[in-house]
Amino acid sequence: MSDDRVDQDFLRSGLFISYMSYHATGEGMRLCLAVGGSTYRTERLLKSKLHEYFHQGIVSSPISSANDEAAALLTHWIPPVVKTILGQIPPSAGDYYAELYYNLA
């Protein structure tokens, strides 16, 4: 299956994405994202992994072709195999969580 086909199936899967991005001088950038069947589930997953200080920065949206720019970029960072698996199972059957750290110091 081509990446374009996987992406199109993933965009129609009815899933949601929640993410939190934190930037600090000297600390770099921390990006956390969760994909699941509802905003409640994805936000709950992020909150279980993050310190309470970061909870106010969580942003959620449905995964679709109408995503805002940040959510659209983040969906491209989800590995194709994860997109395939989540696109084939019922939205309530699985979640995905990832953390990315960048520090140029």
N, C-alpha and C positions, 0 to 999 in steps of 0.2 A: 504494500500500500504506500503510495507516495506521501510525502510530508504535507502537501497541499490538501490531500484527501483527509488525512488524519486531523489536520487543523480545522477543516470544515466540519467534520463529524464532531470534533471537540466543541466547536462554537455552538452547535445545535444540541448539545447533550443536556442542557438544563442545569448545569453546575454553576457554582458561585465561587468567587475568589475574594479573599480578604488578605490585606497586606499591611505591613508597617515598615516604614523607612525612617532610619535615624542617622543623622549626619552630625559629627562633632569634630572640631579641630583637634588633631592629635589622636583621635580615636578611630578615624576613618568612617566608613559607612557600614551600617548593618541593615540588611533587608530580610524580612521574614514574610513568608507567604503560605497560605493554606487554601486548598481547593476542596470543596465538598458539596453536598446536596442542598444546603441552605446557608444563609448568612449566619444564622444562629450557630450552626455546627462549626463553620469556619472561624467565626469570632471566638467561640468557646475553645477551639483548638489552639488558636494563637494566644489567648489569655492564659491557658494552662502552661504554655511554654515561656511566656514573657513575664518580666517583673511588672508589677502594677503601674509603675511610672510610664511604661510604653503603651498601656491600654488606650489612652486618649488619642493616640496616633493611628489607630486601626481604621482602615478604609475598606469598605465592602461593595461589591457590585456583581451582578450576574455576568457570566461569561457569555459574550455574544459578539457579533460583528460590530455592534454599536458601543463597545467599551470606550471609556475615556482613554487618553493616550497612555497613562501610566499602567492601567490594567491591561491594555492591549500589549504593551511591552513585556509585562510580566508573564502573560500567557505564552509568549514566544520562548521564555526561559524554562518552561516546564518541559522536561525530556519527552520526546515523541513516544517512548514506550509507556510512560505514565498517561499521556493523553489517550493512547490506544486503549489501555486497560480501563481508565475511568469512563471513556466513551462507550465501552461495551457492557458495563455493569449498571444496575439501577443506581440513580443518584444517592440513594440512602445507604448504599452498600460499602462505600469506601471514601477515604480522605487522603489528601497528600499534603505534606508539610516540608518546607525547606527553609534553610537559613543561609544567606550569603554574606560574607564579610569581605570588605576591601579596605586595606590600609596601605597607603603609599608612603608612610613614614619610614 
